[in-house]
Structures are given as C-alpha cells and as structure tokens.
Amino acid sequence: MKGTRATARARRHVRVRKKVRGTADRPRLAVFRSNRYIYAQLIDDTKGHTIAAASSQERELRDRRLSVEVAADVGRLLAERAKAAGVSTVVFDRGGFKYHGRIKALADAARESGLEF
C-alpha cells in the first residue's frame, strides 16, 4: 500500500508537473476536481499569474449538480475567457486525475470552443 488516494493523486500531479510548464504564450490549463465542484484556470508559470479561470461555482452553474455536462460548460466558459485574454494554445495539466469523465469532458469542450492543446 502506498498511502491514501489523495497522496497518490498528489504524487501523480508532481510527476506531471515536472514536464508541464505554462508560459505567457502557452499557459497551463490546470484542472481540479472535488466531489462537488470542478475548477479550471490558465496559469503563466513564468510569472506565477492566473490569466483566466472558470468553475462550477459560478453564478450560472452553481445551482446545477456536478456532472459531465456541467464540466463541459466550465470548459466552454474557460475557452471564452481565454479568447478574451488573447490565448489560443494551452498545455493541459490534468492535476493527477485520470483523463476520463468530467476531466475529459472539460478538455473536449475547451477544444471545441477553440483552445488548442
């Protein structure tokens, strides 16, 4: 046994972050999923600034229960805000989560809305 589920995710996230870096030209799309909400933000790691962010706690999504559809809406919302900030290409950081379900839905919706990664 190698610890709890949370420590295993943290270990995977560290492994991913060794390779994934966000710049001003190509920020990192970082995703965090809790049991109730999903969060996504575009991060410029060279400056340590968040360029754009979206979550399922936003006013228009708050009343809906977290599902694949809500995660996709968060991805679309983030892509809109990225375009407004002048960002078209990103590098995806799944945050140590498996790439399926809500994480995949968010990424696919962001791609469909114009983000390249």
C-alpha positions, 0 to 999 in steps of 0.5 A, a space after each residue: 500500500 502506498 498511502 491514501 488516494 489523495 497522496 497518490 493523486 498528489 504524487 501523480 500531479 508532481 510527476 506531471 508537473 515536472 514536464 508541464 510548464 505554462 508560459 505567457 504564450 502557452 499557459 497551463 490549463 490546470 484542472 481540479 476536481 472535488 466531489 462537488 465542484 470542478 475548477 479550471 484556470 490558465 496559469 503563466 508559470 513564468 510569472 506565477 499569474 492566473 490569466 483566466 479561470 472558470 468553475 462550477 461555482 459560478 453564478 450560472 452553474 452553481 445551482 446545477 449538480 456536478 456532472 459531465 455536462 456541467 464540466 463541459 460548460 466550465 470548459 466552454 466558459 474557460 475557452 471564452 475567457 481565454 479568447 478574451 485574454 488573447 490565448 489560443 494554445 494551452 498545455 493541459 495539466 490534468 492535476 493527477 486525475 485520470 483523463 476520463 469523465 468530467 476531466 475529459 469532458 472539460 478538455 473536449 469542450 475547451 477544444 471545441 470552443 477553440 483552445 488548442 492543446 
